[in-house]
Amino acid sequence: MKRLIAAAALFCAVMCFSACSAEDYVPSQLKIAVLSENSGETYSQSVEYAKRTAEKSGLPYTVVECGTDYEIMELLQTGGADFAVPTVQRTNQIGSDYLVTVPYMTVNMCVVYSGSSYKYNRTDFDSTLTAVSTEFSELANEEKGEYPLMSKNEAINALKSGQISAYFCTAETAVEISQSGEYKENVLYDAEAQTYVFAVKKGRNSLKAMLDEAIYKLY
């Protein structure tokens, strides 16, 4: 009886190991899941980084377009994609459910604002008169949602009309809006930089390691 139990346990262990090994493989062609419609500049950069990462890996790749972030992550989970460019980028938000690569991009939060004095901290601005770009959408959930989300063009119009007096955004957007000299722009010293990573299905450690190595080759 003991021999039967031991044999059964060994069989289960072997089957489990085989299943894990079958899951942990590197494909011959990479499939990248992205959103089909997203005009955000930073997201577009992320997609380009994904393509460059695939190229650095030495494998051919295809881009699989999805309608929502949910579809992206579902495709990743079911094996329809090998790695993904989610719009939810923070490691602590996706790291519990998926493997995440080393960061391929870090974006500092900047502010463009009206007024004569120089300001460098988030606390220097009235949250009810401050909007944020989609790249820093997590702020829209802070302080009871007092920071509305706005696109660059919406923010420009809101600044001109006095609806807002400040806009938290990427450095590129801040420079573009302040080019006219009508507004000031600074890096926010007390704001955490946004770290961008790719998502990989849990268990595919070899694929993650290969992507990490390809990302290091980008620099």
Contacts in CASP RR format, 6 or more apart in sequence:
PFRMAT RR
TARGET T0000
AUTHOR 0000-0000-0000
METHOD contacts of the structure
MODEL  1
MKRLIAAAALFCAVMCFSACSAEDYVPSQLKIAVLSENSGETYSQSVEYA
KRTAEKSGLPYTVVECGTDYEIMELLQTGGADFAVPTVQRTNQIGSDYLV
TVPYMTVNMCVVYSGSSYKYNRTDFDSTLTAVSTEFSELANEEKGEYPLM
SKNEAINALKSGQISAYFCTAETAVEISQSGEYKENVLYDAEAQTYVFAV
KKGRNSLKAMLDEAIYKLY
20 203 0 8 1.000
23 201 0 8 1.000
23 203 0 8 1.000
23 204 0 8 1.000
24 203 0 8 1.000
24 204 0 8 1.000
24 205 0 8 1.000
24 206 0 8 1.000
24 207 0 8 1.000
25 204 0 8 1.000
25 206 0 8 1.000
25 207 0 8 1.000
26 206 0 8 1.000
26 207 0 8 1.000
26 210 0 8 1.000
27 59 0 8 1.000
27 82 0 8 1.000
27 207 0 8 1.000
28 59 0 8 1.000
29 59 0 8 1.000
29 60 0 8 1.000
29 61 0 8 1.000
29 62 0 8 1.000
30 54 0 8 1.000
30 57 0 8 1.000
30 59 0 8 1.000
30 60 0 8 1.000
30 61 0 8 1.000
30 62 0 8 1.000
30 82 0 8 1.000
30 83 0 8 1.000
31 61 0 8 1.000
31 62 0 8 1.000
31 63 0 8 1.000
31 64 0 8 1.000
31 80 0 8 1.000
31 81 0 8 1.000
31 82 0 8 1.000
32 47 0 8 1.000
32 50 0 8 1.000
32 51 0 8 1.000
32 54 0 8 1.000
32 61 0 8 1.000
32 62 0 8 1.000
32 63 0 8 1.000
32 64 0 8 1.000
32 81 0 8 1.000
32 82 0 8 1.000
32 83 0 8 1.000
32 84 0 8 1.000
32 85 0 8 1.000
33 64 0 8 1.000
33 66 0 8 1.000
33 72 0 8 1.000
33 75 0 8 1.000
33 76 0 8 1.000
33 80 0 8 1.000
33 81 0 8 1.000
33 83 0 8 1.000
33 84 0 8 1.000
33 85 0 8 1.000
34 47 0 8 1.000
34 50 0 8 1.000
34 63 0 8 1.000
34 64 0 8 1.000
34 65 0 8 1.000
34 66 0 8 1.000
34 72 0 8 1.000
34 84 0 8 1.000
34 85 0 8 1.000
35 43 0 8 1.000
35 65 0 8 1.000
35 66 0 8 1.000
35 67 0 8 1.000
35 68 0 8 1.000
35 69 0 8 1.000
35 72 0 8 1.000
35 85 0 8 1.000
35 87 0 8 1.000
36 65 0 8 1.000
36 66 0 8 1.000
36 67 0 8 1.000
37 67 0 8 1.000
38 44 0 8 1.000
38 87 0 8 1.000
40 134 0 8 1.000
40 135 0 8 1.000
41 170 0 8 1.000
41 172 0 8 1.000
41 173 0 8 1.000
42 107 0 8 1.000
42 134 0 8 1.000
42 135 0 8 1.000
42 170 0 8 1.000
42 196 0 8 1.000
43 85 0 8 1.000
43 87 0 8 1.000
43 134 0 8 1.000
45 105 0 8 1.000
46 85 0 8 1.000
46 89 0 8 1.000
46 104 0 8 1.000
46 105 0 8 1.000
46 196 0 8 1.000
47 63 0 8 1.000
47 85 0 8 1.000
49 104 0 8 1.000
49 105 0 8 1.000
49 196 0 8 1.000
49 218 0 8 1.000
50 83 0 8 1.000
50 85 0 8 1.000
50 198 0 8 1.000
51 61 0 8 1.000
51 63 0 8 1.000
52 218 0 8 1.000
53 104 0 8 1.000
53 198 0 8 1.000
53 211 0 8 1.000
53 214 0 8 1.000
53 215 0 8 1.000
53 218 0 8 1.000
54 61 0 8 1.000
54 214 0 8 1.000
55 61 0 8 1.000
56 214 0 8 1.000
56 215 0 8 1.000
56 217 0 8 1.000
56 218 0 8 1.000
57 210 0 8 1.000
57 211 0 8 1.000
57 213 0 8 1.000
57 214 0 8 1.000
58 214 0 8 1.000
64 75 0 8 1.000
64 80 0 8 1.000
64 81 0 8 1.000
66 72 0 8 1.000
66 75 0 8 1.000
69 86 0 8 1.000
69 87 0 8 1.000
69 88 0 8 1.000
72 81 0 8 1.000
72 84 0 8 1.000
72 85 0 8 1.000
72 86 0 8 1.000
73 84 0 8 1.000
73 86 0 8 1.000
73 94 0 8 1.000
73 97 0 8 1.000
73 98 0 8 1.000
73 199 0 8 1.000
75 81 0 8 1.000
75 84 0 8 1.000
76 82 0 8 1.000
76 83 0 8 1.000
76 84 0 8 1.000
76 98 0 8 1.000
76 199 0 8 1.000
76 200 0 8 1.000
76 201 0 8 1.000
77 201 0 8 1.000
79 201 0 8 1.000
82 200 0 8 1.000
82 204 0 8 1.000
82 207 0 8 1.000
83 101 0 8 1.000
83 198 0 8 1.000
83 199 0 8 1.000
83 200 0 8 1.000
83 207 0 8 1.000
83 211 0 8 1.000
84 198 0 8 1.000
84 199 0 8 1.000
84 200 0 8 1.000
85 198 0 8 1.000
86 94 0 8 1.000
86 199 0 8 1.000
87 134 0 8 1.000
88 94 0 8 1.000
89 194 0 8 1.000
89 195 0 8 1.000
89 196 0 8 1.000
89 197 0 8 1.000
90 138 0 8 1.000
90 194 0 8 1.000
90 195 0 8 1.000
91 100 0 8 1.000
91 195 0 8 1.000
91 197 0 8 1.000
94 100 0 8 1.000
94 197 0 8 1.000
94 199 0 8 1.000
95 199 0 8 1.000
97 202 0 8 1.000
98 199 0 8 1.000
98 200 0 8 1.000
98 201 0 8 1.000
98 202 0 8 1.000
99 199 0 8 1.000
99 200 0 8 1.000
99 201 0 8 1.000
99 202 0 8 1.000
99 203 0 8 1.000
99 204 0 8 1.000
99 205 0 8 1.000
99 208 0 8 1.000
100 197 0 8 1.000
100 198 0 8 1.000
100 199 0 8 1.000
100 200 0 8 1.000
101 197 0 8 1.000
101 198 0 8 1.000
101 199 0 8 1.000
101 200 0 8 1.000
101 208 0 8 1.000
101 211 0 8 1.000
101 212 0 8 1.000
101 215 0 8 1.000
102 197 0 8 1.000
102 212 0 8 1.000
102 215 0 8 1.000
102 216 0 8 1.000
103 195 0 8 1.000
103 196 0 8 1.000
103 197 0 8 1.000
103 215 0 8 1.000
104 196 0 8 1.000
104 197 0 8 1.000
104 198 0 8 1.000
104 215 0 8 1.000
104 218 0 8 1.000
105 195 0 8 1.000
105 196 0 8 1.000
106 193 0 8 1.000
106 194 0 8 1.000
106 195 0 8 1.000
106 196 0 8 1.000
107 135 0 8 1.000
107 170 0 8 1.000
107 171 0 8 1.000
107 193 0 8 1.000
107 194 0 8 1.000
107 196 0 8 1.000
108 170 0 8 1.000
108 171 0 8 1.000
108 187 0 8 1.000
108 188 0 8 1.000
108 191 0 8 1.000
108 193 0 8 1.000
108 194 0 8 1.000
109 136 0 8 1.000
109 168 0 8 1.000
109 169 0 8 1.000
109 170 0 8 1.000
109 187 0 8 1.000
109 188 0 8 1.000
109 191 0 8 1.000
109 192 0 8 1.000
109 193 0 8 1.000
109 194 0 8 1.000
110 168 0 8 1.000
110 169 0 8 1.000
110 170 0 8 1.000
110 171 0 8 1.000
110 173 0 8 1.000
110 174 0 8 1.000
110 185 0 8 1.000
110 186 0 8 1.000
110 187 0 8 1.000
110 188 0 8 1.000
111 119 0 8 1.000
111 122 0 8 1.000
111 125 0 8 1.000
111 166 0 8 1.000
111 167 0 8 1.000
111 168 0 8 1.000
111 169 0 8 1.000
111 174 0 8 1.000
111 185 0 8 1.000
111 186 0 8 1.000
111 188 0 8 1.000
112 155 0 8 1.000
112 159 0 8 1.000
112 166 0 8 1.000
112 167 0 8 1.000
112 169 0 8 1.000
112 173 0 8 1.000
112 174 0 8 1.000
112 177 0 8 1.000
112 178 0 8 1.000
112 183 0 8 1.000
112 184 0 8 1.000
112 185 0 8 1.000
113 119 0 8 1.000
113 125 0 8 1.000
113 165 0 8 1.000
113 166 0 8 1.000
113 167 0 8 1.000
113 183 0 8 1.000
113 184 0 8 1.000
113 185 0 8 1.000
114 159 0 8 1.000
114 162 0 8 1.000
114 165 0 8 1.000
114 166 0 8 1.000
114 182 0 8 1.000
114 183 0 8 1.000
114 184 0 8 1.000
115 165 0 8 1.000
115 184 0 8 1.000
118 184 0 8 1.000
118 186 0 8 1.000
119 125 0 8 1.000
119 184 0 8 1.000
119 186 0 8 1.000
120 186 0 8 1.000
120 187 0 8 1.000
120 188 0 8 1.000
120 189 0 8 1.000
120 190 0 8 1.000
121 188 0 8 1.000
121 189 0 8 1.000
121 190 0 8 1.000
122 168 0 8 1.000
122 188 0 8 1.000
122 190 0 8 1.000
122 191 0 8 1.000
123 190 0 8 1.000
125 165 0 8 1.000
125 166 0 8 1.000
126 165 0 8 1.000
126 166 0 8 1.000
127 143 0 8 1.000
127 146 0 8 1.000
127 147 0 8 1.000
128 146 0 8 1.000
129 163 0 8 1.000
129 164 0 8 1.000
129 165 0 8 1.000
129 166 0 8 1.000
130 147 0 8 1.000
130 164 0 8 1.000
130 165 0 8 1.000
130 166 0 8 1.000
130 167 0 8 1.000
130 168 0 8 1.000
131 147 0 8 1.000
131 148 0 8 1.000
131 149 0 8 1.000
131 150 0 8 1.000
131 154 0 8 1.000
131 155 0 8 1.000
131 158 0 8 1.000
131 164 0 8 1.000
131 166 0 8 1.000
131 167 0 8 1.000
131 168 0 8 1.000
132 139 0 8 1.000
132 140 0 8 1.000
132 147 0 8 1.000
132 148 0 8 1.000
132 149 0 8 1.000
132 150 0 8 1.000
132 167 0 8 1.000
132 168 0 8 1.000
132 169 0 8 1.000
133 149 0 8 1.000
133 150 0 8 1.000
133 151 0 8 1.000
133 152 0 8 1.000
133 155 0 8 1.000
133 167 0 8 1.000
133 168 0 8 1.000
133 169 0 8 1.000
133 170 0 8 1.000
133 173 0 8 1.000
134 149 0 8 1.000
134 151 0 8 1.000
135 169 0 8 1.000
135 170 0 8 1.000
135 194 0 8 1.000
136 168 0 8 1.000
136 169 0 8 1.000
136 194 0 8 1.000
137 149 0 8 1.000
139 147 0 8 1.000
139 168 0 8 1.000
140 147 0 8 1.000
140 148 0 8 1.000
140 149 0 8 1.000
147 168 0 8 1.000
150 158 0 8 1.000
150 164 0 8 1.000
150 167 0 8 1.000
152 169 0 8 1.000
152 173 0 8 1.000
152 176 0 8 1.000
152 177 0 8 1.000
155 164 0 8 1.000
155 167 0 8 1.000
155 169 0 8 1.000
155 177 0 8 1.000
156 177 0 8 1.000
157 163 0 8 1.000
158 164 0 8 1.000
158 167 0 8 1.000
159 165 0 8 1.000
159 167 0 8 1.000
159 177 0 8 1.000
159 183 0 8 1.000
167 174 0 8 1.000
167 177 0 8 1.000
168 188 0 8 1.000
168 191 0 8 1.000
169 177 0 8 1.000
171 187 0 8 1.000
174 185 0 8 1.000
174 186 0 8 1.000
175 185 0 8 1.000
177 183 0 8 1.000
177 185 0 8 1.000
178 184 0 8 1.000
178 185 0 8 1.000
198 211 0 8 1.000
200 207 0 8 1.000
200 208 0 8 1.000
200 211 0 8 1.000
END
